[in-house]
């Protein structure tokens, strides 16, 4: 396998507080790669660096062979990187279907003039977008919710809709920020199944920030453990769970 994403000596600080300290790791094509650590360890800060919401103090991020460290945030989705958030960021007054179509429109090739005239090229594009969205609805079993307004849905379904919207981009890399947060045990178990489906059916590489070690163990190929923004260990889920430095970071001496 080759590295789809490489983080090289990333550092980030806020007013003298080091959120990320000289972190380096590679994520291979097709891998499910998890980042774990105690609260405040810097996990979401790494996601914000990759998705370009934050600017690194130093280091580099290479995606698909090209540095993205200077790319603006609005370009990241079109490069093939999609993400979800710990707290869902959806259009509350729109339906599930419309939220997913909005996600797909990052790949829109038409202009305002052609859309106003609803030219053949625009109709063809819209049909293709709808086909891709329908495939994602089938994959994540959202048929019964397709026409429901987001604000009327239970939290677990909203989490799945946010993943579905991200998949409509057809990303090469999917960033999942605590996908099990706020879910009950049954819903969390479902998360492990759709991670497997996404990896298998879409060929997407996944980086997941997660606290639930059962989910991490079931779903991950490799795990990066960090604490206080710094590297602790990298290995398979069983290696990380049994690593003395990881146990010390979570439990203390």
TORKOL-4160 file (C-alpha; in steps of 0.2 Angstrom, whole numbers, padded with zeros to 4 digits, m for minus):
253
<pt num="1" X="0000" Y="0000" Z="0000"/>
<pt num="2" X="0005" Y="0018" Z="m0003"/>
<pt num="3" X="0002" Y="0033" Z="0009"/>
<pt num="4" X="m0013" Y="0043" Z="0003"/>
<pt num="5" X="m0010" Y="0056" Z="0017"/>
<pt num="6" X="0006" Y="0060" Z="0026"/>
<pt num="7" X="0007" Y="0072" Z="0041"/>
<pt num="8" X="0025" Y="0078" Z="0043"/>
<pt num="9" X="0030" Y="0086" Z="0059"/>
<pt num="10" X="0014" Y="0095" Z="0062"/>
<pt num="11" X="0013" Y="0108" Z="0076"/>
<pt num="12" X="0000" Y="0120" Z="0082"/>
<pt num="13" X="m0002" Y="0131" Z="0097"/>
<pt num="14" X="m0015" Y="0144" Z="0104"/>
<pt num="15" X="m0007" Y="0158" Z="0114"/>
<pt num="16" X="0007" Y="0147" Z="0120"/>
<pt num="17" X="m0003" Y="0132" Z="0123"/>
<pt num="18" X="0003" Y="0117" Z="0112"/>
<pt num="19" X="m0012" Y="0108" Z="0104"/>
<pt num="20" X="m0001" Y="0098" Z="0092"/>
<pt num="21" X="0017" Y="0095" Z="0095"/>
<pt num="22" X="0028" Y="0088" Z="0081"/>
<pt num="23" X="0016" Y="0075" Z="0075"/>
<pt num="24" X="0020" Y="0064" Z="0060"/>
<pt num="25" X="0010" Y="0049" Z="0053"/>
<pt num="26" X="0006" Y="0041" Z="0036"/>
<pt num="27" X="m0012" Y="0034" Z="0032"/>
<pt num="28" X="m0012" Y="0021" Z="0018"/>
<pt num="29" X="m0024" Y="0019" Z="0004"/>
<pt num="30" X="m0039" Y="0010" Z="0009"/>
<pt num="31" X="m0035" Y="0010" Z="0028"/>
<pt num="32" X="m0046" Y="0013" Z="0043"/>
<pt num="33" X="m0034" Y="0023" Z="0054"/>
<pt num="34" X="m0040" Y="0029" Z="0071"/>
<pt num="35" X="m0033" Y="0043" Z="0082"/>
<pt num="36" X="m0036" Y="0041" Z="0101"/>
<pt num="37" X="m0032" Y="0050" Z="0116"/>
<pt num="38" X="m0039" Y="0058" Z="0132"/>
<pt num="39" X="m0049" Y="0074" Z="0131"/>
<pt num="40" X="m0039" Y="0089" Z="0125"/>
<pt num="41" X="m0026" Y="0078" Z="0117"/>
<pt num="42" X="m0027" Y="0087" Z="0101"/>
<pt num="43" X="m0036" Y="0074" Z="0090"/>
<pt num="44" X="m0049" Y="0086" Z="0083"/>
<pt num="45" X="m0035" Y="0099" Z="0081"/>
<pt num="46" X="m0027" Y="0087" Z="0069"/>
<pt num="47" X="m0043" Y="0085" Z="0059"/>
<pt num="48" X="m0045" Y="0104" Z="0058"/>
<pt num="49" X="m0027" Y="0105" Z="0051"/>
<pt num="50" X="m0030" Y="0092" Z="0038"/>
<pt num="51" X="m0047" Y="0101" Z="0033"/>
<pt num="52" X="m0038" Y="0117" Z="0033"/>
<pt num="53" X="m0049" Y="0126" Z="0046"/>
<pt num="54" X="m0033" Y="0129" Z="0056"/>
<pt num="55" X="m0016" Y="0134" Z="0049"/>
<pt num="56" X="m0001" Y="0124" Z="0056"/>
<pt num="57" X="0013" Y="0133" Z="0065"/>
<pt num="58" X="0025" Y="0121" Z="0056"/>
<pt num="59" X="0025" Y="0105" Z="0046"/>
<pt num="60" X="0017" Y="0099" Z="0031"/>
<pt num="61" X="0002" Y="0088" Z="0025"/>
<pt num="62" X="0003" Y="0079" Z="0009"/>
<pt num="63" X="m0012" Y="0072" Z="0001"/>
<pt num="64" X="m0012" Y="0061" Z="m0015"/>
<pt num="65" X="0006" Y="0066" Z="m0018"/>
<pt num="66" X="0003" Y="0085" Z="m0016"/>
<pt num="67" X="0005" Y="0097" Z="m0001"/>
<pt num="68" X="m0011" Y="0104" Z="0004"/>
<pt num="69" X="m0004" Y="0114" Z="0019"/>
<pt num="70" X="m0008" Y="0131" Z="0010"/>
<pt num="71" X="m0024" Y="0126" Z="0002"/>
<pt num="72" X="m0039" Y="0136" Z="0007"/>
<pt num="73" X="m0053" Y="0127" Z="0017"/>
<pt num="74" X="m0066" Y="0129" Z="0003"/>
<pt num="75" X="m0054" Y="0119" Z="m0009"/>
<pt num="76" X="m0052" Y="0103" Z="0002"/>
<pt num="77" X="m0069" Y="0095" Z="m0002"/>
<pt num="78" X="m0065" Y="0096" Z="m0021"/>
<pt num="79" X="m0048" Y="0088" Z="m0019"/>
<pt num="80" X="m0057" Y="0073" Z="m0012"/>
<pt num="81" X="m0057" Y="0075" Z="0007"/>
<pt num="82" X="m0074" Y="0075" Z="0017"/>
<pt num="83" X="m0077" Y="0076" Z="0035"/>
<pt num="84" X="m0090" Y="0075" Z="0048"/>
<pt num="85" X="m0091" Y="0084" Z="0065"/>
<pt num="86" X="m0093" Y="0079" Z="0083"/>
<pt num="87" X="m0109" Y="0089" Z="0084"/>
<pt num="88" X="m0119" Y="0087" Z="0067"/>
<pt num="89" X="m0118" Y="0102" Z="0055"/>
<pt num="90" X="m0133" Y="0100" Z="0044"/>
<pt num="91" X="m0146" Y="0111" Z="0037"/>
<pt num="92" X="m0160" Y="0109" Z="0050"/>
<pt num="93" X="m0174" Y="0115" Z="0040"/>
<pt num="94" X="m0170" Y="0105" Z="0024"/>
<pt num="95" X="m0174" Y="0086" Z="0020"/>
<pt num="96" X="m0162" Y="0072" Z="0021"/>
<pt num="97" X="m0162" Y="0071" Z="0002"/>
<pt num="98" X="m0158" Y="0090" Z="0000"/>
<pt num="99" X="m0144" Y="0090" Z="0013"/>
<pt num="100" X="m0136" Y="0076" Z="0003"/>
<pt num="101" X="m0138" Y="0084" Z="m0014"/>
<pt num="102" X="m0130" Y="0100" Z="m0007"/>
<pt num="103" X="m0115" Y="0090" Z="m0002"/>
<pt num="104" X="m0114" Y="0083" Z="m0020"/>
<pt num="105" X="m0114" Y="0100" Z="m0027"/>
<pt num="106" X="m0096" Y="0103" Z="m0023"/>
<pt num="107" X="m0093" Y="0095" Z="m0040"/>
<pt num="108" X="m0105" Y="0106" Z="m0049"/>
<pt num="109" X="m0098" Y="0111" Z="m0067"/>
<pt num="110" X="m0112" Y="0122" Z="m0073"/>
<pt num="111" X="m0113" Y="0141" Z="m0071"/>
<pt num="112" X="m0128" Y="0152" Z="m0066"/>
<pt num="113" X="m0133" Y="0156" Z="m0084"/>
<pt num="114" X="m0134" Y="0137" Z="m0089"/>
<pt num="115" X="m0144" Y="0134" Z="m0073"/>
<pt num="116" X="m0156" Y="0148" Z="m0076"/>
<pt num="117" X="m0160" Y="0140" Z="m0094"/>
<pt num="118" X="m0159" Y="0123" Z="m0087"/>
<pt num="119" X="m0149" Y="0117" Z="m0102"/>
<pt num="120" X="m0146" Y="0099" Z="m0106"/>
<pt num="121" X="m0129" Y="0098" Z="m0098"/>
<pt num="122" X="m0137" Y="0104" Z="m0082"/>
<pt num="123" X="m0151" Y="0091" Z="m0083"/>
<pt num="124" X="m0138" Y="0078" Z="m0086"/>
<pt num="125" X="m0128" Y="0084" Z="m0071"/>
<pt num="126" X="m0142" Y="0084" Z="m0060"/>
<pt num="127" X="m0148" Y="0066" Z="m0065"/>
<pt num="128" X="m0130" Y="0060" Z="m0061"/>
<pt num="129" X="m0130" Y="0069" Z="m0044"/>
<pt num="130" X="m0146" Y="0061" Z="m0040"/>
<pt num="131" X="m0140" Y="0044" Z="m0045"/>
<pt num="132" X="m0125" Y="0045" Z="m0033"/>
<pt num="133" X="m0136" Y="0052" Z="m0019"/>
<pt num="134" X="m0148" Y="0037" Z="m0021"/>
<pt num="135" X="m0133" Y="0025" Z="m0020"/>
<pt num="136" X="m0128" Y="0032" Z="m0004"/>
<pt num="137" X="m0146" Y="0032" Z="0003"/>
<pt num="138" X="m0146" Y="0013" Z="m0001"/>
<pt num="139" X="m0129" Y="0010" Z="0007"/>
<pt num="140" X="m0134" Y="0018" Z="0023"/>
<pt num="141" X="m0152" Y="0012" Z="0023"/>
<pt num="142" X="m0159" Y="0030" Z="0024"/>
<pt num="143" X="m0174" Y="0026" Z="0012"/>
<pt num="144" X="m0187" Y="0029" Z="0026"/>
<pt num="145" X="m0180" Y="0046" Z="0031"/>
<pt num="146" X="m0176" Y="0053" Z="0014"/>
<pt num="147" X="m0190" Y="0066" Z="0014"/>
<pt num="148" X="m0190" Y="0070" Z="0032"/>
<pt num="149" X="m0184" Y="0087" Z="0038"/>
<pt num="150" X="m0167" Y="0086" Z="0048"/>
<pt num="151" X="m0174" Y="0095" Z="0063"/>
<pt num="152" X="m0187" Y="0081" Z="0066"/>
<pt num="153" X="m0175" Y="0067" Z="0066"/>
<pt num="154" X="m0167" Y="0058" Z="0081"/>
<pt num="155" X="m0149" Y="0061" Z="0085"/>
<pt num="156" X="m0142" Y="0044" Z="0079"/>
<pt num="157" X="m0150" Y="0047" Z="0062"/>
<pt num="158" X="m0143" Y="0064" Z="0060"/>
<pt num="159" X="m0126" Y="0057" Z="0063"/>
<pt num="160" X="m0129" Y="0045" Z="0049"/>
<pt num="161" X="m0135" Y="0058" Z="0037"/>
<pt num="162" X="m0120" Y="0069" Z="0040"/>
<pt num="163" X="m0109" Y="0054" Z="0035"/>
<pt num="164" X="m0121" Y="0051" Z="0020"/>
<pt num="165" X="m0118" Y="0069" Z="0015"/>
<pt num="166" X="m0099" Y="0067" Z="0016"/>
<pt num="167" X="m0100" Y="0051" Z="0005"/>
<pt num="168" X="m0110" Y="0061" Z="m0008"/>
<pt num="169" X="m0094" Y="0070" Z="m0012"/>
<pt num="170" X="m0086" Y="0053" Z="m0016"/>
<pt num="171" X="m0071" Y="0056" Z="m0006"/>
<pt num="172" X="m0054" Y="0048" Z="m0007"/>
<pt num="173" X="m0052" Y="0052" Z="0012"/>
<pt num="174" X="m0066" Y="0052" Z="0024"/>
<pt num="175" X="m0063" Y="0061" Z="0041"/>
<pt num="176" X="m0075" Y="0054" Z="0055"/>
<pt num="177" X="m0075" Y="0065" Z="0071"/>
<pt num="178" X="m0081" Y="0054" Z="0085"/>
<pt num="179" X="m0095" Y="0045" Z="0075"/>
<pt num="180" X="m0101" Y="0036" Z="0090"/>
<pt num="181" X="m0103" Y="0052" Z="0101"/>
<pt num="182" X="m0120" Y="0053" Z="0109"/>
<pt num="183" X="m0126" Y="0036" Z="0102"/>
<pt num="184" X="m0132" Y="0022" Z="0112"/>
<pt num="185" X="m0123" Y="0005" Z="0112"/>
<pt num="186" X="m0135" Y="m0002" Z="0098"/>
<pt num="187" X="m0132" Y="0013" Z="0087"/>
<pt num="188" X="m0113" Y="0012" Z="0090"/>
<pt num="189" X="m0113" Y="m0006" Z="0084"/>
<pt num="190" X="m0122" Y="0000" Z="0068"/>
<pt num="191" X="m0107" Y="0012" Z="0066"/>
<pt num="192" X="m0095" Y="m0002" Z="0065"/>
<pt num="193" X="m0105" Y="m0010" Z="0051"/>
<pt num="194" X="m0107" Y="0006" Z="0040"/>
<pt num="195" X="m0088" Y="0009" Z="0042"/>
<pt num="196" X="m0085" Y="m0008" Z="0035"/>
<pt num="197" X="m0098" Y="m0005" Z="0021"/>
<pt num="198" X="m0090" Y="0012" Z="0017"/>
<pt num="199" X="m0072" Y="0005" Z="0016"/>
<pt num="200" X="m0078" Y="m0010" Z="0006"/>
<pt num="201" X="m0091" Y="m0003" Z="m0006"/>
<pt num="202" X="m0083" Y="0015" Z="m0009"/>
<pt num="203" X="m0065" Y="0011" Z="m0007"/>
<pt num="204" X="m0063" Y="0026" Z="0004"/>
<pt num="205" X="m0049" Y="0028" Z="0016"/>
<pt num="206" X="m0055" Y="0033" Z="0033"/>
<pt num="207" X="m0047" Y="0042" Z="0048"/>
<pt num="208" X="m0058" Y="0042" Z="0063"/>
<pt num="209" X="m0056" Y="0051" Z="0080"/>
<pt num="210" X="m0065" Y="0041" Z="0093"/>
<pt num="211" X="m0066" Y="0038" Z="0112"/>
<pt num="212" X="m0075" Y="0021" Z="0111"/>
<pt num="213" X="m0061" Y="0008" Z="0111"/>
<pt num="214" X="m0073" Y="m0006" Z="0107"/>
<pt num="215" X="m0078" Y="0003" Z="0090"/>
<pt num="216" X="m0059" Y="0007" Z="0087"/>
<pt num="217" X="m0054" Y="m0011" Z="0090"/>
<pt num="218" X="m0068" Y="m0018" Z="0078"/>
<pt num="219" X="m0065" Y="m0005" Z="0064"/>
<pt num="220" X="m0047" Y="0000" Z="0064"/>
<pt num="221" X="m0032" Y="m0007" Z="0054"/>
<pt num="222" X="m0020" Y="0005" Z="0064"/>
<pt num="223" X="m0022" Y="0017" Z="0079"/>
<pt num="224" X="m0012" Y="0032" Z="0083"/>
<pt num="225" X="m0012" Y="0037" Z="0102"/>
<pt num="226" X="m0008" Y="0055" Z="0107"/>
<pt num="227" X="m0008" Y="0064" Z="0123"/>
<pt num="228" X="m0006" Y="0083" Z="0127"/>
<pt num="229" X="m0004" Y="0085" Z="0108"/>
<pt num="230" X="0011" Y="0073" Z="0107"/>
<pt num="231" X="0014" Y="0056" Z="0099"/>
<pt num="232" X="0012" Y="0042" Z="0111"/>
<pt num="233" X="0011" Y="0026" Z="0101"/>
<pt num="234" X="0006" Y="0019" Z="0084"/>
<pt num="235" X="0001" Y="0001" Z="0080"/>
<pt num="236" X="m0013" Y="m0011" Z="0079"/>
<pt num="237" X="m0028" Y="m0010" Z="0090"/>
<pt num="238" X="m0022" Y="m0024" Z="0102"/>
<pt num="239" X="m0004" Y="m0017" Z="0102"/>
<pt num="240" X="m0011" Y="0001" Z="0107"/>
<pt num="241" X="m0022" Y="m0006" Z="0121"/>
<pt num="242" X="m0008" Y="m0016" Z="0129"/>
<pt num="243" X="0005" Y="m0002" Z="0126"/>
<pt num="244" X="0011" Y="0004" Z="0144"/>
<pt num="245" X="0013" Y="0022" Z="0138"/>
<pt num="246" X="m0005" Y="0022" Z="0131"/>
<pt num="247" X="m0011" Y="0015" Z="0148"/>
<pt num="248" X="m0001" Y="0028" Z="0157"/>
<pt num="249" X="m0008" Y="0042" Z="0147"/>
<pt num="250" X="m0026" Y="0037" Z="0150"/>
<pt num="251" X="m0024" Y="0031" Z="0168"/>
<pt num="252" X="m0009" Y="0039" Z="0175"/>
<pt num="253" X="0006" Y="0031" Z="0184"/>
